Amino acid sequence: MNAVQRSGRPVIGLGEGGYAYFGQVPCGEQDEASPIGYPNGAHGSSLQQFGVVSPTHPSLTGPRSVDTSSGNVIVTTSAMAYVTIFDPAVELVGRTGPDHYVDVIDPSSAGSALWGFHGVPSDYTRDGWNALANVINYLID
């Protein structure tokens, strides 16, 4: 964990493991835990999509195509476990409810992101894979 933190590079946290990681790693000028980490969220067992918060955010607009026309991104073909964050003051991309977010980016943590879904990769839709790939691209671009 220390080597990752010292690298100064963005990290993408996946599901509960990412949530736990960001809850332990000091970030930003105050060396506080990231707001996208434990204990700032909740776990769930059944999610297939997220609501689009920022339709023009680069993680949804490219380089891979993601269908956001319905206001949602269908991530999986069957329900998947997830972790959601309570209304953090960071870049908000996808929501699971009015104040719960499953796809967020924390600029104070080297521009790291939490992708709240975790489950069987073969259950991802094309839009799900493309959205995840765009998040990664956004972090390294």
C-alpha positions in Angstrom: 0.0 0.0 0.0 2.8 2.5 0.8 4.5 1.9 -2.5 1.2 2.6 -4.4 0.6 5.7 -2.3 4.2 7.0 -2.9 3.9 6.5 -6.7 1.6 9.5 -7.0 -0.3 7.7 -9.7 -4.1 7.2 -9.8 -5.6 4.0 -8.6 -8.9 2.4 -9.6 -10.5 0.6 -6.8 -13.0 -2.1 -7.6 -15.9 -2.9 -5.4 -15.4 -3.7 -1.7 -11.7 -4.0 -2.0 -11.3 -0.6 -3.5 -13.7 0.8 -0.9 -11.5 -0.7 1.9 -8.3 0.5 0.2 -9.4 4.2 -0.1 -10.6 4.1 3.5 -7.1 3.4 4.7 -4.8 5.4 2.4 -4.0 9.0 3.4 -4.4 11.4 0.5 -4.6 15.1 -0.3 -2.9 17.9 1.7 -4.5 16.8 5.0 -3.5 13.1 4.7 -7.0 12.1 5.5 -8.6 9.0 4.0 -10.3 9.5 0.7 -14.0 10.3 0.8 -14.6 7.5 -1.7 -13.5 4.9 0.9 -14.6 3.2 4.0 -16.7 4.2 6.1 -18.4 6.6 3.6 -20.6 4.1 1.9 -22.7 0.9 2.0 -22.7 -2.5 0.4 -25.4 -4.1 -1.7 -25.9 -7.4 -3.4 -28.0 -6.7 -6.5 -27.2 -4.0 -9.0 -27.1 -4.0 -12.8 -26.9 -0.3 -13.7 -26.2 3.1 -12.6 -27.9 6.4 -13.3 -25.8 8.9 -15.3 -24.8 12.0 -13.3 -22.5 13.7 -15.8 -23.4 12.6 -19.3 -20.5 14.6 -20.8 -17.9 13.3 -18.4 -14.9 11.8 -20.3 -15.5 8.4 -18.6 -18.8 8.2 -20.4 -18.0 9.9 -23.7 -14.9 8.1 -24.9 -12.8 6.8 -26.4 -15.2 3.9 -26.1 -18.9 4.3 -26.8 -21.3 4.1 -23.9 -25.1 4.3 -24.4 -26.4 6.9 -21.9 -29.5 7.8 -23.9 -31.8 6.3 -21.3 -30.1 8.2 -18.4 -28.6 4.9 -17.2 -25.7 2.7 -18.1 -26.5 -1.0 -18.0 -23.3 -2.5 -16.6 -24.2 -6.2 -16.1 -26.5 -8.8 -17.6 -27.4 -10.1 -14.1 -27.3 -8.5 -10.7 -23.9 -8.0 -9.2 -22.6 -7.1 -5.7 -21.6 -3.4 -5.3 -20.5 -0.7 -3.0 -21.9 2.8 -3.1 -20.6 6.0 -1.6 -22.7 8.6 0.2 -22.7 12.0 -1.6 -19.0 12.8 -1.6 -17.5 16.1 -2.7 -15.7 14.6 -5.7 -16.3 14.0 -9.4 -19.6 12.1 -9.6 -20.2 9.9 -12.7 -22.8 7.3 -11.7 -25.4 7.1 -9.0 -27.5 4.3 -7.5 -29.9 6.7 -5.7 -30.4 10.3 -5.0 -27.3 10.6 -2.8 -25.4 7.3 -3.4 -22.8 6.9 -6.0 -21.1 3.8 -7.5 -18.7 5.5 -10.0 -16.7 8.4 -8.5 -13.3 10.0 -9.0 -11.4 11.7 -6.2 -8.9 14.3 -7.5 -7.2 14.6 -4.0 -6.2 11.0 -4.2 -4.0 11.4 -7.4 -7.2 11.4 -9.4 -8.1 7.9 -8.3 -11.6 6.3 -8.9 -13.9 3.8 -7.3 -15.8 1.6 -9.6 -18.4 0.1 -7.2 -19.3 -3.1 -9.1 -17.7 -6.4 -8.3 -18.7 -9.7 -9.6 -18.2 -12.1 -12.5 -16.5 -10.3 -15.5 -18.4 -12.4 -18.0 -21.6 -10.8 -16.8 -20.6 -7.3 -18.0 -22.4 -5.8 -21.0 -20.5 -4.0 -23.8 -21.5 -0.6 -22.2 -20.3 -1.8 -18.8 -16.9 -2.8 -20.1 -16.7 0.4 -22.2 -17.6 2.6 -19.2 -15.0 0.9 -17.0 -12.3 1.2 -19.8 -13.2 4.9 -20.2 -12.7 5.4 -16.4 -9.3 3.8 -16.7 -8.5 5.9 -19.8 -9.6 9.0 -18.0 -7.3 8.3 -15.1 -4.2 7.8 -17.2 -4.9 10.4 -19.8 
